Amino acid sequence: MQSIRSALKKALSDPIVFRYRRRRAIRRYIRELGYEVYDRTIRLEREELEERIIARRHGFYDRLVRDVLERTQIVLGRLDERIEAVSARQGEEIIRLQEELAAIRSSMADLQAALDELRSSAPTGYSAPVRRAE
């Protein structure tokens, strides 16, 4: 059959071949359209109609689901990267604040020691008010 078609393609002119292909395509389209119209005119169970449509699509929904899952995976990966970046920045900020707090406590301890030294060297008749910073 293929050899007959190839011989006819060589023998006939291009407009005739294109006209023949167009007619075949129109016939296929009208046949499929007829099936769709017939399915809509008769009352079928919803599940049965869905099964017929899915069977005609040859894995359309499988490809669609795979595509959606891939896109979701990409979005989740980017969100995960953002979360890691934010937690790293916050961790650095917490470490910096802890170091500042330790430096402030150290300077407060030095000031308290200097204050205690001044109090002990003050004359005994003079009593300064005692106030401790916590």
SULFEN-V832279 format. One record per pair of residues at least 4 apart in sequence whose ideal C-beta (glycine too) atoms are under 8 Angstrom apart, sorted by the first residue. I is the first residue (numbers start at 0). J is the second residue. D is the distance in whole Angstrom. If there is no record, write none. Layout:
((I:J:D) (I:J:D))
//
This chain:
((0:4:7) (1:5:6) (2:6:6) (3:7:6) (4:8:6) (5:9:7) (6:10:6) (7:11:6) (7:16:8) (8:16:6) (11:15:4) (11:16:6) (12:16:7) (13:17:6) (14:18:6) (15:19:6) (16:20:6) (17:21:6) (18:22:6) (19:23:7) (20:24:6) (21:25:6) (22:26:6) (23:27:7) (24:28:6) (25:29:6) (26:30:6) (27:31:6) (28:32:6) (29:33:6) (30:34:7) (31:35:7) (32:36:6) (33:37:6) (34:38:6) (35:39:6) (36:40:6) (37:41:7) (38:43:7) (38:48:6) (38:51:7) (43:47:5) (43:48:5) (43:51:8) (44:48:7) (45:49:6) (46:50:6) (47:51:7) (48:52:6) (49:53:6) (50:54:6) (51:55:7) (52:56:7) (53:59:8) (53:60:6) (56:60:6) (58:62:6) (59:63:6) (60:64:6) (61:65:6) (62:66:6) (63:67:6) (64:68:6) (65:69:6) (66:70:6) (67:71:6) (68:72:6) (69:73:7) (70:74:6) (71:75:6) (72:76:6) (73:77:7) (74:78:6) (75:79:6) (76:80:7) (77:81:7) (78:82:6) (79:83:6) (80:84:6) (81:85:6) (82:86:6) (83:87:6) (84:88:7) (85:89:6) (86:90:6) (87:91:7) (88:92:6) (89:93:6) (90:94:6) (91:95:6) (92:96:6) (93:97:6) (94:98:7) (95:99:7) (96:100:6) (97:101:6) (98:102:6) (99:103:6) (100:104:6) (101:105:6) (102:106:6) (103:107:6) (104:108:6) (105:109:7) (106:110:6) (107:111:6) (107:132:6) (108:112:6) (109:113:6) (110:114:6) (111:115:6) (111:131:7) (111:132:8) (112:116:6) (113:117:6) (114:118:6) (115:119:6) (116:120:6) (117:121:6) (118:127:7) (118:129:8) (121:125:5) (121:127:7))
//
